[in-house]
């Protein structure tokens, strides 16, 4: 028994391996779970590689799904006594043919040789197999590992290395370049020189990958805890210029030193990414990346004819919103995520006015959806620049101390109230309702009649 034996995903995969071996097939744990076990990290998933063909796998287990039988991949569902149903990916040993689309092989040949299967995989640290029977007996992942590609040596040395010929590995599957950057960043590994050179040379081909897959890899980079390292690697490999050219333009864009002593827009943004914790929400992470995306296009140097003038970025929020919308649309973000990320970009400068806000304006600001993300972004923004957190503390104190029903009370004046008061429906209703609500939020109106009095004062009596 080993330390992972209580993990239901581990137990499900172990049962599948045992069943396959009882039927005379080879079967091992494969891929990332082996890497994580060797590192002492609990894997999220356990994948199985086997000599059994997809048809035999599907015949052996009562509940399976053919998620890629053409490529030898079957999903096996296992019902453990004390937990929910577990889905385990089971893949047949294979040798891949040509990859004409730069993503999946045109054809595969199934194999009974585990070494042949490993050699078509992406990186050495992901190319090892593990015998769960030996692992269960000894608790020693090293003793249970089959390593045909010297993956253990690279794990120990902290090196990300493509298996075999790096240009060929990336020609087969362009997404491997982004995955390689992500693995290197998350594990804080160096990319082996030939592998990094191959990434740089093939960077322009990453656009053969779908926007959705690019988006997902970038999001993982932003939320796995080493976002700065990931984006610096994307930059030095040339991949960033292909997948997010707008971010590359932040390089060298100077900022006024009195507000940004840390350096240019790129440096400032990297400092924000460095503060993103593992598990950060994708919307907050993308908000941090894109909050100043409008600065390069709005940079204005000091006017030499105006003593004391400084660098300015007039309108950078509005421009940034437009650029961010274009990026999020290109990467096929959902409407919900787009709305929140755009709100973060649009509102990140409003904290500068928070001490002068009217009570109604402050309450409207505090009730922005997911305001905690706005707070978190401002903390990162200020901490990565001048370091003055007074506005953050003010906003945080008010947000935490103000009851929700005070920030978003039941409205005293509604459209029906305006109709009953004699105001004909029309475009002025919005302004009328906002005026009445402002008075309510300011504490100047406590009843419907109070609110209607404000409307009459500002918009006149209803027509007779």
C-alpha positions in Angstrom: 0.0 0.0 0.0 1.3 3.5 -0.9 0.3 7.0 0.0 -1.9 7.4 -3.1 -4.0 4.2 -2.5 -6.9 6.2 -1.1 -7.1 8.3 -4.3 -10.2 7.1 -6.2 -8.7 7.9 -9.6 -5.6 5.8 -8.7 -7.7 2.9 -7.5 -9.9 2.9 -10.6 -6.8 2.9 -12.9 -5.2 0.2 -10.8 -8.3 -2.0 -11.2 -8.3 -1.5 -15.0 -4.6 -2.4 -15.2 -5.2 -5.5 -13.1 -8.1 -6.6 -15.3 -6.2 -6.0 -18.5 -3.2 -8.0 -17.2 -5.5 -10.9 -16.1 -6.7 -11.1 -19.7 -3.1 -11.4 -20.9 -2.4 -7.8 -22.0 0.3 -5.5 -21.0 -0.9 -2.4 -19.1 0.8 0.5 -17.3 0.2 3.9 -16.0 1.3 6.4 -18.5 2.2 10.1 -19.1 1.7 13.0 -16.7 0.6 10.8 -13.8 4.0 9.0 -13.8 5.8 12.3 -13.9 3.8 13.6 -10.9 4.3 10.4 -8.9 8.0 10.6 -9.4 7.9 14.2 -8.2 5.8 13.3 -5.2 2.8 15.3 -6.5 -0.6 13.8 -6.4 -1.8 13.4 -10.0 -5.2 14.8 -11.0 -5.8 11.9 -13.4 -4.3 8.5 -14.0 -4.0 7.4 -17.7 -3.5 3.8 -18.7 -1.5 2.5 -21.7 -2.0 -1.1 -22.9 -1.3 -3.6 -25.6 -5.0 -4.4 -25.9 -6.7 -2.9 -28.9 -9.7 -0.6 -28.4 -12.1 -3.3 -29.4 -10.8 -5.6 -26.7 -10.8 -2.9 -24.1 -14.4 -2.0 -24.9 -15.4 -5.7 -24.7 -13.8 -6.2 -21.4 -15.5 -3.5 -19.4 -19.2 -2.9 -18.9 -19.3 0.8 -19.4 -16.9 2.4 -22.0 -17.0 5.3 -24.4 -15.1 5.5 -27.7 -13.6 9.0 -27.4 -10.9 8.3 -30.0 -10.9 4.7 -30.9 -9.3 5.6 -34.3 -6.3 6.8 -32.3 -6.6 3.9 -29.8 -8.3 5.9 -27.0 -11.2 4.5 -24.9 -12.8 6.0 -21.8 -13.5 3.3 -19.2 -16.0 4.1 -16.4 -15.4 2.4 -13.1 -17.9 2.4 -10.2 -16.1 2.1 -6.9 -18.0 1.1 -3.8 -17.4 4.2 -1.8 -17.2 7.0 -4.4 -18.7 8.4 -7.6 -18.1 6.9 -11.0 -14.5 7.4 -12.2 -13.6 7.8 -15.9 -10.1 6.6 -16.9 -8.5 7.1 -20.3 -7.1 3.9 -21.7 -4.9 4.1 -24.8 -3.5 1.3 -26.9 0.2 1.3 -27.6 0.6 2.8 -31.1 2.9 4.1 -33.7 1.7 7.3 -35.4 1.7 8.0 -39.1 2.0 11.5 -40.7 0.4 14.5 -39.1 -0.9 16.5 -42.1 -3.0 18.8 -39.9 -0.3 19.5 -37.4 -2.5 18.2 -34.6 -3.5 14.6 -35.0 -2.0 11.7 -36.9 -3.7 10.8 -40.2 -3.5 7.1 -39.2 -2.0 5.0 -36.4 -0.7 1.5 -36.2 -1.4 -0.3 -33.0 1.5 -1.9 -31.3 2.4 -4.4 -28.6 5.7 -2.7 -27.8 5.6 -0.1 -25.0 8.9 1.4 -26.1 7.4 2.2 -29.5 4.5 3.9 -27.9 6.7 6.0 -25.7 8.9 7.2 -28.5 5.9 9.0 -30.3 5.1 11.0 -27.2 6.0 14.7 -26.6 8.5 15.3 -23.8 10.8 12.9 -21.9 9.3 13.9 -18.5 5.9 12.8 -19.9 7.2 9.7 -21.7 7.5 7.2 -18.8 5.4 4.2 -17.9 4.8 2.9 -14.4 4.0 -0.6 -13.2 1.2 -0.1 -10.6 1.7 -3.6 -9.2 5.4 -3.0 -8.4 4.4 0.5 -7.2 1.7 -0.9 -4.9 4.1 -3.5 -3.5 7.1 -1.2 -2.9 5.7 2.3 -2.7 8.7 3.3 -4.8 7.8 5.1 -8.0 11.4 4.9 -9.3 11.5 1.2 -8.9 8.2 0.8 -10.7 9.1 3.1 -13.7 9.9 2.0 -17.2 12.0 4.8 -18.7 13.0 4.4 -22.4 13.8 8.1 -22.9 15.8 9.1 -19.8 12.9 11.1 -18.4 14.0 10.5 -14.8 17.3 12.1 -15.5 15.6 15.2 -17.0 13.2 15.3 -14.0 16.1 15.3 -11.6 18.0 17.9 -13.7 15.0 20.2 -14.2 15.0 20.0 -18.0 12.2 19.9 -20.4 13.3 18.0 -23.5 11.4 16.8 -26.5 11.6 13.1 -27.2 13.7 12.3 -30.2 14.0 15.0 -32.8 12.4 18.2 -31.5 11.4 19.7 -34.9 9.7 16.4 -35.8 7.8 16.4 -32.5 6.5 19.9 -33.1 5.8 19.3 -36.7 3.5 16.4 -35.6 1.6 18.5 -33.1 2.0 22.2 -33.0 0.2 22.5 -29.6 3.1 20.7 -28.0 5.0 24.0 -28.2 2.5 25.7 -25.9 2.3 22.7 -23.7 6.1 22.6 -23.4 6.1 26.2 -22.3 3.4 25.5 -19.7 5.2 22.4 -18.3 8.5 24.3 -18.1 6.9 27.2 -16.3 4.8 25.2 -13.9 7.7 23.0 -12.9 10.3 25.8 -13.1 12.4 23.8 -15.5 14.7 25.0 -18.2 13.9 24.2 -21.8 16.7 22.1 -23.4 18.4 24.2 -26.1 17.6 22.1 -29.1 13.9 21.9 -28.0 13.8 25.7 -27.4 15.4 26.4 -30.8 12.9 24.1 -32.5 10.0 26.0 -30.8 11.4 29.3 -32.0 11.8 28.0 -35.6 8.3 26.6 -35.7 6.6 29.3 -33.7 4.7 30.8 -36.7 3.1 27.4 -37.2 1.2 27.6 -33.9 -1.6 29.3 -35.7 -2.5 26.0 -37.3 -3.9 25.1 -33.8 -7.5 26.2 -33.1 -8.1 29.4 -31.2 -10.0 27.4 -28.6 -7.0 25.2 -27.8 -4.6 28.2 -27.8 -7.0 30.0 -25.4 -7.1 27.0 -23.0 -3.3 26.6 -22.9 -2.8 30.3 -22.2 -5.5 30.1 -19.5 -3.7 27.2 -17.8 -0.4 29.1 -18.0 -2.1 32.1 -16.3 -3.7 30.0 -13.5 -1.2 27.3 -12.6 0.9 29.6 -10.3 3.8 30.6 -12.6 2.2 33.0 -15.0 5.2 35.4 -15.3 7.6 32.6 -16.1 5.2 31.2 -18.7 4.7 34.5 -20.5 8.4 35.3 -20.4 9.1 31.9 -22.0 6.3 32.5 -24.6 8.1 35.8 -25.4 11.6 34.3 -25.8 10.4 31.4 -27.9 8.6 33.7 -30.3 5.3 32.1 -29.5 3.8 35.2 -27.8 4.2 37.2 -31.0 2.1 34.7 -32.8 -0.7 34.0 -30.3 -0.9 37.4 -28.6 1.0 40.0 -30.6 -0.8 42.8 -28.7 1.1 41.8 -25.5 4.5 41.9 -27.2 3.9 45.6 -28.0 4.1 46.4 -24.2 7.9 45.9 -24.4 9.8 49.2 -24.0 6.7 51.4 -23.5 7.9 53.8 -20.8 5.8 54.9 -17.9 6.0 58.0 -15.7 8.5 57.0 -13.0 6.7 58.8 -10.2 3.8 56.4 -10.6 5.7 53.4 -12.1 9.2 53.2 -10.7 9.3 49.5 -11.7 9.7 50.1 -15.4 7.9 49.8 -18.7 4.4 48.4 -19.3 5.8 44.9 -20.0 7.7 44.8 -16.7 4.7 46.1 -14.8 2.4 43.5 -16.4 4.9 40.7 -15.6 5.0 41.8 -12.0 1.2 41.4 -11.9 1.4 38.0 -13.4 4.0 37.0 -10.8 1.4 37.8 -8.1 -1.3 35.5 -9.6 -1.6 32.5 -7.2 -2.1 28.9 -8.4 -5.9 28.5 -8.8 -6.6 32.1 -9.6 -9.8 32.5 -11.6 -9.3 32.7 -15.3 -11.2 36.0 -15.6 -9.0 37.7 -12.9 -5.9 36.2 -14.6 -6.8 37.5 -18.0 -7.8 40.9 -16.5 -4.3 41.1 -15.0 -2.7 40.3 -18.4 -4.9 42.8 -20.4 -5.5 45.6 -17.9 -2.9 47.9 -19.6 -3.1 46.5 -23.1 -4.2 49.9 -24.4 -1.1 51.8 -23.2 1.2 51.1 -26.2 -1.4 52.6 -28.6 -1.9 55.7 -26.4 1.6 56.5 -25.3 2.4 60.2 -25.4 5.9 61.4 -24.3 6.3 64.5 -22.2 5.9 67.8 -24.1 9.4 69.5 -24.0 7.6 72.9 -24.2 5.7 72.2 -21.0 7.9 72.2 -17.9 7.0 69.3 -15.6 4.9 67.5 -18.2 5.0 63.7 -18.0 4.3 60.6 -20.0 0.6 60.1 -20.5 -1.7 57.4 -21.8 -4.9 59.4 -22.5 -7.8 57.2 -23.2 -5.8 54.0 -22.6 -8.7 52.4 -20.8 -11.2 52.9 -23.7 -8.6 51.7 -26.2 -7.7 48.8 -24.0 -11.3 47.7 -23.8 -11.5 47.6 -27.6 -8.2 45.7 -27.9 -9.2 43.3 -25.2 -12.6 42.7 -26.9 -10.8 41.8 -30.1 -8.5 39.4 -28.4 -11.3 37.7 -26.4 -13.4 37.4 -29.5 -10.5 36.0 -31.5 -9.8 33.4 -28.8 -13.5 32.4 -28.6 -14.1 33.3 -25.0 -17.6 32.8 -23.7 -19.9 35.8 -23.4 -19.9 35.5 -19.6 -16.1 35.4 -19.3 -15.7 38.2 -21.8 -18.0 40.5 -19.9 -16.1 40.0 -16.7 -12.6 40.4 -18.2 -13.7 43.6 -20.1 -15.2 44.9 -16.8 -11.9 44.4 -15.1 -10.1 46.3 -17.9 -12.7 49.0 -18.0 -12.9 49.7 -14.3 -9.3 49.3 -13.1 -8.5 53.0 -13.1 -11.7 54.0 -11.2 -10.0 53.2 -7.9 -8.1 56.4 -8.3 -11.3 58.4 -7.8 -12.7 56.3 -5.0 -12.0 58.8 -2.2 -14.0 61.5 -4.1 -16.9 59.3 -5.1 -20.4 60.3 -4.0 -22.0 57.7 -1.8 -24.3 56.5 -4.6 -21.4 56.2 -7.1 -19.3 54.3 -4.5 -22.1 51.8 -3.9 -22.7 51.3 -7.6 -18.9 50.6 -7.9 -18.9 48.2 -5.0 -21.8 46.2 -6.5 -20.0 45.4 -9.8 -20.3 41.6 -10.4 -17.4 39.8 -8.8 -16.1 42.9 -7.1 -13.6 40.8 -5.2 -11.8 40.4 -8.5 -11.7 44.1 -9.1 -10.2 44.5 -5.6 -7.6 41.8 -6.3 -6.6 43.3 -9.6 -6.2 46.8 -8.0 -4.0 45.2 -5.2 -1.8 43.6 -7.8 -1.7 46.8 -9.9 -0.7 49.0 -7.0 1.7 46.5 -5.5 3.4 46.2 -8.9 3.9 50.0 -9.2 4.1 52.6 -6.5 3.1 50.3 -3.7 0.6 52.7 -2.2 -2.3 50.5 -1.0 -4.4 53.2 0.7 -7.1 53.1 -2.0 -7.2 49.4 -1.9 -7.6 49.3 1.9 -10.4 52.0 1.7 -12.3 50.0 -1.0 -11.8 46.7 0.8 -13.0 48.1 4.1 -16.2 49.6 2.5 -16.8 46.4 0.5 -16.6 44.2 3.5 -18.5 46.5 5.9 -21.4 47.5 3.7 -24.3 45.1 3.8 -25.5 43.7 0.4 -29.0 45.2 0.9 -27.4 48.6 1.4 -25.4 48.3 -1.8 -28.3 46.9 -3.8 -31.5 47.8 -2.0 -35.0 47.1 -3.2 -35.9 50.1 -5.5 -38.2 52.7 -4.1 -39.2 53.9 -7.5 -39.9 51.6 -10.4 -41.2 52.1 -13.9 -44.7 51.3 -12.7 -44.4 54.1 -10.1 -43.5 56.5 -12.9 -46.5 55.5 -14.9 -48.8 55.7 -11.9 -47.4 59.2 -11.3 -48.4 60.3 -14.8 -45.0 60.2 -16.6 -45.5 58.6 -20.1 -43.0 55.8 -20.9 -40.0 56.9 -22.9 -36.2 57.2 -23.1 -36.2 59.6 -20.1 -37.2 56.7 -17.8 -33.7 55.4 -17.4 -32.4 58.8 -16.2 -35.4 59.2 -13.9 -35.0 55.8 -12.3 -31.2 56.4 -11.9 -31.8 59.7 -10.2 -34.3 58.2 -7.8 -32.0 55.3 -7.0 -29.1 57.8 -6.5 -31.1 59.6 -3.9 -32.0 56.3 -2.3 -28.3 55.2 -2.2 -27.3 58.6 -0.8 -29.9 58.2 2.0 -31.9 61.2 0.7 -35.0 59.2 -0.1 -36.6 56.6 2.2 -40.0 56.2 0.6 -41.5 56.0 -2.9 -42.8 59.5 -2.5 -39.4 60.8 -1.6 -38.0 59.2 -4.8 -40.8 60.7 -6.9 -40.1 64.1 -5.4 -36.5 63.9 -6.7 -37.8 63.0 -10.1 -40.3 65.9 -10.1 -37.5 68.3 -9.0 -35.1 67.2 -11.7 -37.4 66.4 -14.6 -40.5 68.5 -13.9 -44.1 67.7 -13.2 -45.7 65.0 -15.3 -47.7 66.4 -18.3 -51.4 67.0 -17.5 
